[in-house]
Amino acid sequence: MKKIVLITGTGRREGLGFVSAKEFGKLGYHVIIAARKLEQVKPLASELCEMGYEAEGLRLDLLDEQSINAAADYINKEYGRLDVLVNNAAMLWNGSRGTIQEISNDELRKEVETNFIGTWIVTKAMHPLLKASGHGRVVNVSSGAGSFADPEYGLFHAAGSEWPVTLYGITKLAVNGFTIKAAKDFKKDNILVNAICPGVMATYTASGFSGRNPEISAKRGVVWAATLPDDGPTGGFFRDGKPLVW
């Protein structure tokens, strides 16, 4: 029986979500990729199928609870379970680096509702399906920017330098806290919940930015956390499979 993985925020070919989808395909998973617009994921799902993987696309918008529930209902009807949930969807807008006074209240609400509240609601909706798996895994794609002490991106180091404390980082700080709560709440259901930092990746090829290859983050981060044994860690924060201080 194929394991089933749902990856949110998979609307770009260069993104971590799609790269992770290919890695899960190689492992024989049935891959469900999701994004805000169905037309974003349909061609990408077709590409995965052309590669020989079993894949399909769904619409799932973190700001649209109806779309989240519809996705959960569909997976329940078709498969009755979900083995892995990868909470990859998030927003990072240019103004995230602004000061408290520069960031509008609407922008504040939208980023918090997407990155934190949306992740919470998706996980809550998928929990019964992960429980039905008997060995569910939740992977929250976070960031070292949501850590206090991470030596590369942490809030402590940003506070003492010219690098700004971003709204994005604060939302990921909340996601890390949610990871601990979900790990405790879901432990009795044999569901492991962990957060991973993928590092700064070169996921926008047109920008010419020379970040790390997203395949590294997919293999060492997302897939690693998704394939942990039942006695593996839960409630942790990792980069490349190693605990990350936060």
Secondary structure, DSSP 8 states (H G I E B T S, - for coil): ---EEEESS---TTSHHHHHHHHHHHTT-EEEEEESSHHHHHHHHHHHHHTT-EEEEEE--TT-HHHHHHHHHHHHHHTS--SEEEE------GGGGS-TTTS-HHHHHHHHIIIIIHHHHHHHHHHHHHHHHSS-EEEEE--GGG-SS-TTT-HHHHHTSSS---HHHHHHHHHHHHHHHHHHHHGGGT-EEEEE---SB---GGGT---B-HHHHIIIIIIHHHT--TTS--S-EEETTEE---
